[in-house]
Amino acid sequence: MADENRDAKKPESHVADDATRKQSTQDETMKRLSDDQVPNDQMSDDTGAATEGANGETAQNPLEMELAKAKKDYLYLYAEFENYKKNAIKERADLRKFGPERLVVDLLNVLDIFDTALAIEQTPENMASIRKGFEMTALELKNTLERHGVQEMPGLGAPFDPNTHEALSSEETAEFPEGHVARVFKKPYRLHERLVRPGQVVVAKGKN
């Protein structure tokens, strides 16, 4: 019983030693924390550098995005232009190849009329009607050409025009004034405003 009382009650010197050890431990801990702590100036500098880096990255991202968008737009426009060139080449080729299609269809209708007329048996009794049919067919052919912009130009009796006529020869005649077309071997034609075939003519000259 006496021993337990001695153990339970420590001497005052031991209590003082424990307090001293606790205080020493606290001092070491505070010192270690103080050594490990970053100075305020350095922390401020590091914080500023980090902020500047973040701002630099933020400022760079929009530029990279704009560059990527511009590259994408360029590739898209380039592909569109390539398709346009291919389509334009194909359209020009088709125009050269199939441009006269409407004219050909109309001419085939005239050809059908000729075939029908030629299939009729010619007799002395129907020669007048056959001739009339050919005249009507020729008129239909001229109308067809005119619908497609082909027009006959002045020939017989018109003043000789070197831009329209090709003089094969000249002859003396009192029927037409000198310098005018006296005879026509081939009529001149134009397609819209362009001469497509000059007329082959004989030019009148005055008698001596």
GUMARSE-932108 format. One record per residue (C-alpha): residue number from 1; residue in three letters; x, y, z. Coordinates in steps of 0.2 Angstrom, whole numbers. Each point is the difference from the previous one (the first is absolute). Layout:
BEGIN
+-----+-----+-------+-------+-------+
|   k |   r |    c1 |    c2 |    c3 |
+-----+-----+-------+-------+-------+
| NUM | ALA |     X |     Y |     Z |
...
+-----+-----+-------+-------+-------+
//
This chain:
BEGIN
+-----+-----+-------+-------+-------+
|   k |   r |    c1 |    c2 |    c3 |
+-----+-----+-------+-------+-------+
|   1 | MET |     0 |     0 |     0 |
|   2 | ALA |    14 |    12 |     4 |
|   3 | ASP |     9 |    -5 |   -17 |
|   4 | GLU |   -16 |     5 |   -10 |
|   5 | ASN |     0 |    17 |     9 |
|   6 | ARG |    18 |     3 |    -5 |
|   7 | ASP |    -3 |    -5 |   -18 |
|   8 | ALA |   -16 |    11 |    -1 |
|   9 | LYS |     8 |    15 |     7 |
|  10 | LYS |    15 |     5 |   -10 |
|  11 | PRO |    13 |    12 |     7 |
|  12 | GLU |    -1 |    18 |    -5 |
|  13 | SER |    17 |    -1 |    -9 |
|  14 | HIS |    -7 |   -13 |   -12 |
|  15 | VAL |   -15 |    11 |    -4 |
|  16 | ALA |    12 |    15 |    -3 |
|  17 | ASP |    10 |   -12 |   -12 |
|  18 | ASP |   -15 |    -5 |   -10 |
|  19 | ALA |    -5 |    18 |    -2 |
|  20 | THR |    17 |     5 |    -6 |
|  21 | ARG |     0 |   -14 |   -13 |
|  22 | LYS |   -17 |     5 |    -6 |
|  23 | GLN |     6 |    18 |    -2 |
|  24 | SER |    15 |    -6 |    -9 |
|  25 | THR |   -10 |   -10 |   -12 |
|  26 | GLN |   -12 |    14 |    -4 |
|  27 | ASP |    15 |    12 |    -3 |
|  28 | GLU |     8 |   -13 |   -13 |
|  29 | THR |   -17 |    -2 |    -9 |
|  30 | MET |    -2 |    19 |    -1 |
|  31 | LYS |    18 |     2 |    -7 |
|  32 | ARG |    -2 |   -14 |   -13 |
|  33 | LEU |   -16 |     8 |    -6 |
|  34 | SER |     8 |    17 |    -1 |
|  35 | ASP |    15 |    -7 |   -10 |
|  36 | ASP |   -12 |    -9 |   -12 |
|  37 | GLN |   -11 |    15 |    -2 |
|  38 | VAL |     2 |     9 |   -17 |
|  39 | PRO |     4 |    19 |     3 |
|  40 | ASN |   -14 |    12 |    -5 |
|  41 | ASP |    11 |     8 |   -13 |
|  42 | GLN |     4 |   -16 |    -9 |
|  43 | MET |   -18 |    -6 |     2 |
|  44 | SER |    -6 |    16 |    -8 |
|  45 | ASP |    12 |    -2 |   -14 |
|  46 | ASP |    -5 |   -18 |    -4 |
|  47 | THR |   -18 |     5 |     1 |
|  48 | GLY |     3 |    14 |   -13 |
|  49 | ALA |    10 |   -12 |   -11 |
|  50 | ALA |   -14 |   -13 |     1 |
|  51 | THR |   -13 |    13 |    -4 |
|  52 | GLU |    10 |     7 |   -15 |
|  53 | GLY |     2 |   -18 |    -7 |
|  54 | ALA |   -18 |    -3 |     2 |
|  55 | ASN |    -4 |    17 |    -9 |
|  56 | GLY |    12 |    -4 |   -14 |
|  57 | GLU |    -8 |   -17 |    -2 |
|  58 | THR |   -17 |     8 |     0 |
|  59 | ALA |     6 |    13 |   -13 |
|  60 | GLN |     8 |   -13 |   -11 |
|  61 | ASN |   -15 |   -12 |    -1 |
|  62 | PRO |   -12 |    12 |   -10 |
|  63 | LEU |    15 |     3 |   -13 |
|  64 | GLU |     2 |   -19 |    -2 |
|  65 | MET |   -19 |    -2 |    -2 |
|  66 | GLU |    -1 |    14 |   -13 |
|  67 | LEU |    15 |    -8 |    -9 |
|  68 | ALA |    -9 |   -17 |     0 |
|  69 | LYS |   -16 |     8 |    -6 |
|  70 | ALA |     9 |     9 |   -14 |
|  71 | LYS |     8 |   -16 |    -5 |
|  72 | LYS |   -16 |    -9 |     0 |
|  73 | ASP |    -9 |    14 |   -10 |
|  74 | TYR |    15 |     0 |   -13 |
|  75 | LEU |    -1 |   -19 |    -3 |
|  76 | TYR |   -19 |     1 |    -2 |
|  77 | LEU |     1 |    14 |   -12 |
|  78 | TYR |    14 |    -9 |   -10 |
|  79 | ALA |   -10 |   -15 |    -1 |
|  80 | GLU |   -15 |    10 |    -6 |
|  81 | PHE |    11 |     9 |   -13 |
|  82 | GLU |     6 |   -17 |    -6 |
|  83 | ASN |   -18 |    -6 |    -2 |
|  84 | TYR |    -4 |    16 |    -9 |
|  85 | LYS |    14 |    -3 |   -13 |
|  86 | LYS |    -5 |   -18 |    -3 |
|  87 | ASN |   -18 |     5 |    -2 |
|  88 | ALA |     4 |    15 |   -12 |
|  89 | ILE |    11 |   -11 |   -11 |
|  90 | LYS |   -13 |   -13 |    -1 |
|  91 | GLU |   -13 |    13 |    -4 |
|  92 | ARG |    10 |     7 |   -14 |
|  93 | ALA |     3 |   -17 |    -7 |
|  94 | ASP |   -18 |    -4 |     1 |
|  95 | LEU |    -4 |    16 |    -8 |
|  96 | ARG |    11 |    -3 |   -15 |
|  97 | LYS |    -6 |   -18 |    -2 |
|  98 | PHE |   -19 |     3 |     3 |
|  99 | GLY |    -2 |    18 |    -3 |
| 100 | PRO |    -8 |    -2 |   -17 |
| 101 | GLU |   -13 |   -12 |     7 |
| 102 | ARG |   -15 |    11 |    -2 |
| 103 | LEU |     5 |     5 |   -18 |
| 104 | VAL |     3 |   -19 |    -4 |
| 105 | VAL |   -18 |    -4 |     6 |
| 106 | ASP |    -8 |    13 |   -10 |
| 107 | LEU |    10 |    -5 |   -16 |
| 108 | LEU |    -5 |   -18 |     3 |
| 109 | ASN |   -18 |     6 |    -1 |
| 110 | VAL |     3 |     9 |   -17 |
| 111 | LEU |     9 |   -16 |    -6 |
| 112 | ASP |   -15 |   -10 |     4 |
| 113 | ILE |   -10 |    11 |   -11 |
| 114 | PHE |    12 |    -3 |   -14 |
| 115 | ASP |    -1 |   -19 |     2 |
| 116 | THR |   -18 |     1 |    -1 |
| 117 | ALA |     0 |    10 |   -16 |
| 118 | LEU |    13 |   -11 |    -8 |
| 119 | ALA |   -11 |   -15 |     5 |
| 120 | ILE |   -14 |     6 |   -11 |
| 121 | GLU |     0 |    -7 |   -18 |
| 122 | GLN |     2 |    13 |   -13 |
| 123 | THR |   -12 |     2 |   -14 |
| 124 | PRO |    -4 |    13 |   -12 |
| 125 | GLU |   -16 |     4 |    10 |
| 126 | ASN |     8 |     3 |    17 |
| 127 | MET |    16 |     9 |    -6 |
| 128 | ALA |    -7 |    17 |     5 |
| 129 | SER |    -5 |    -6 |    17 |
| 130 | ILE |    17 |    -8 |     3 |
| 131 | ARG |     8 |    16 |    -5 |
| 132 | LYS |   -11 |    10 |    12 |
| 133 | GLY |     5 |   -13 |    13 |
| 134 | PHE |    18 |     3 |    -3 |
| 135 | GLU |    -2 |    19 |     1 |
| 136 | MET |    -9 |    -1 |    17 |
| 137 | THR |    14 |   -12 |     6 |
| 138 | ALA |    13 |    13 |    -5 |
| 139 | LEU |   -10 |    13 |     9 |
| 140 | GLU |    -1 |   -10 |    15 |
| 141 | LEU |    19 |    -3 |     0 |
| 142 | LYS |     3 |    19 |    -1 |
| 143 | ASN |   -12 |     3 |    14 |
| 144 | THR |     9 |   -13 |    10 |
| 145 | LEU |    17 |     8 |    -3 |
| 146 | GLU |    -7 |    17 |     5 |
| 147 | ARG |    -6 |    -7 |    16 |
| 148 | HIS |    18 |    -5 |     4 |
| 149 | GLY |     7 |    17 |    -5 |
| 150 | VAL |     5 |    -3 |   -18 |
| 151 | GLN |    -5 |    14 |   -12 |
| 152 | GLU |     2 |     2 |   -18 |
| 153 | MET |     9 |    16 |    -4 |
| 154 | PRO |    -3 |    12 |   -15 |
| 155 | GLY |     7 |    -8 |   -17 |
| 156 | LEU |    -7 |     3 |   -17 |
| 157 | GLY |    -1 |    19 |    -4 |
| 158 | ALA |     8 |     5 |    16 |
| 159 | PRO |    16 |    11 |     0 |
| 160 | PHE |    15 |   -11 |     0 |
| 161 | ASP |     7 |    -1 |    18 |
| 162 | PRO |    17 |    -8 |     1 |
| 163 | ASN |    -4 |    -4 |    18 |
| 164 | THR |   -15 |   -11 |    -5 |
| 165 | HIS |     3 |    -4 |   -18 |
| 166 | GLU |    14 |   -10 |    -9 |
| 167 | ALA |     1 |     6 |   -18 |
| 168 | LEU |     3 |   -14 |   -12 |
| 169 | SER |     0 |    11 |   -16 |
| 170 | SER |    -8 |    16 |    -7 |
| 171 | GLU |   -11 |     2 |   -16 |
| 172 | GLU |    -7 |    14 |   -10 |
| 173 | THR |   -18 |     2 |     3 |
| 174 | ALA |   -13 |    14 |    -1 |
| 175 | GLU |   -12 |    -9 |    12 |
| 176 | PHE |     9 |     5 |    15 |
| 177 | PRO |    11 |    15 |     5 |
| 178 | GLU |    18 |    -1 |    -1 |
| 179 | GLY |     8 |    -7 |    16 |
| 180 | HIS |   -16 |   -10 |     4 |
| 181 | VAL |    -3 |   -19 |     1 |
| 182 | ALA |    -6 |    -6 |   -17 |
| 183 | ARG |     0 |   -18 |     3 |
| 184 | VAL |     0 |   -11 |    16 |
| 185 | PHE |     8 |   -18 |     0 |
| 186 | LYS |    -1 |    -2 |    19 |
| 187 | LYS |   -10 |    11 |    12 |
| 188 | PRO |     9 |     8 |    15 |
| 189 | TYR |    -6 |    -5 |    17 |
| 190 | ARG |     3 |     6 |    18 |
| 191 | LEU |    -2 |    -8 |    17 |
| 192 | HIS |    -7 |    14 |    11 |
| 193 | GLU |    13 |    14 |    -3 |
| 194 | ARG |    14 |   -11 |    -7 |
| 195 | LEU |     2 |    -4 |   -19 |
| 196 | VAL |     1 |   -19 |    -1 |
| 197 | ARG |     0 |    -1 |   -19 |
| 198 | PRO |     4 |    14 |   -13 |
| 199 | GLY |   -10 |     1 |   -16 |
| 200 | GLN |     8 |    -5 |   -16 |
| 201 | VAL |    -5 |    13 |   -13 |
| 202 | VAL |     3 |     8 |   -16 |
| 203 | VAL |     2 |    19 |     0 |
| 204 | ALA |    -8 |    11 |   -13 |
| 205 | LYS |    11 |    12 |   -10 |
| 206 | GLY |    -5 |    13 |   -12 |
| 207 | LYS |     0 |    -3 |   -19 |
| 208 | ASN |    14 |     9 |    -9 |
+-----+-----+-------+-------+-------+
//
